């Protein structure tokens, strides 16, 4: 399962409204090779499910992950922070052994 913090939930709904994303759109989360730690997180709005997708819903936010990425993301929480020290979505991934300073890449 992938969980969503309250602050991430609020920001997802705000972005959907600001970007005029359709109500049936969901958050697609994934992992690809790259970044300074070896793997990089991906996140975007999507409306098309694929055959190997895993679907989760937490706090009213629908999250879809492809089967391969899910292996890296089991138990992850999507969070959002705003403030003087930075602003944006972050992944709290219990499977990551190491993350880079910016938090956008990790290794297992």
Buried (B, 14 or more C-beta within 10 A) or exposed (E): EBBBBEBBBBBBEEBBEEEEBEEEBBBBBBBEEEBBBBBBBEBEBBEEEEEEBBEBEBEEBBBBBBEEBBEBBEEBBBBBBEEEEEEEBBBBBEEBEEBBEEBBBBBE
